[in-house]
Amino acid sequence: MRCHVRIGQLVSHPCARTARGRCRQCDQPTCARHRAPGGDCVVCTGDHVPPSAPASVTLDEMLSFTDVEVAAFDAPAGARTGKLRDMDS
């Protein structure tokens, strides 16, 4: 049995560590990391807010960049701040 607490900022997914028991309140399987001392999961105790990232992201979504994002990669380091300097000085 695997932990069901949702984690991940870029792609939301279940923790998937081995569950050590079930939450007393919501009955979800939880691992030691996501279980509070009283037997509740960290979501029910309010110590963890599940991420709002989508459950899955397509490859097209991951590789889709706006013109501003592409320009940021094309610009030399420091160009956005105007703080270009010679690293040897």
N, C-alpha and C positions, 0 to 999 in steps of 0.2 A: 504494500500500500504506500502511496506517495503523498507528500504534503500538497494541499490544494490552495494554500495562500498564494495570491497573485503577486508577482514581482516583475521587475523589468521596466525601464524607462523608455527604451526605444520600441521594444516589442513586448507587450504584456503576456505573461505566461505563468502557469503554476510553478511553484518552487521546485517540485519534483524530488526533493530530498526524501529519504525514508521517513515515513510518519511514525511517531512514537506513541500516538494515541489520537483521540478525537476531542474536539472542543466541547466543553460542557454545555455551551449555549447554542452553537450552530451545528454541532455534530460533524464538522468538516475534519478530515484527517490533517494533522499538523505534525511538523518535525519539532525537534527540541529547540531550534532557533526561533520558531514562530509560535511557541507555546509559552504563556505566562506561568509563573509559579502556581497560581491557583487552579490551573487546568483549563483556562479559557485561551482561545487563540488571540494573537496580538491584534487582530482586526476587531474582535468583540470587545477587547479591553480599551480600544482606541489608541493603542501604541503604534499602529501601522495603518496607513491609508493606502488601499490598493491603487496602483497606477491607473491613469486614465488612457494609457496608450492602447491602440487597437490590438485585438487579440492576434491578428495576423496582418502582415503588410506584403503586398505583391512586389516582385522584383521591379516592375515598372514604377511603382510608387517610391521605392528606395533610390532608384536611379533617375528620378525626375527632379531637376534643379531649375530654379528661377534664374533669370538673367542676372539678378543681383548676386546670387550665390556663385554662379559661374565667374562673374567678374571678381569676386573676392578671392577665388583660387588663382585667377590669372594675374592679379596684382602682386608686385614684389612685396616682400615682408616689410611691414611698417608703413606701407603706402597709404593705408586708410587713416593713420594717425598723423602722417606728415613727419614722423620721427625717424626717417632714414638716416643712418650714420655709418661711418666707416668703423668696422669692428676692430681694426688694427690700431686705431688711435686711442 
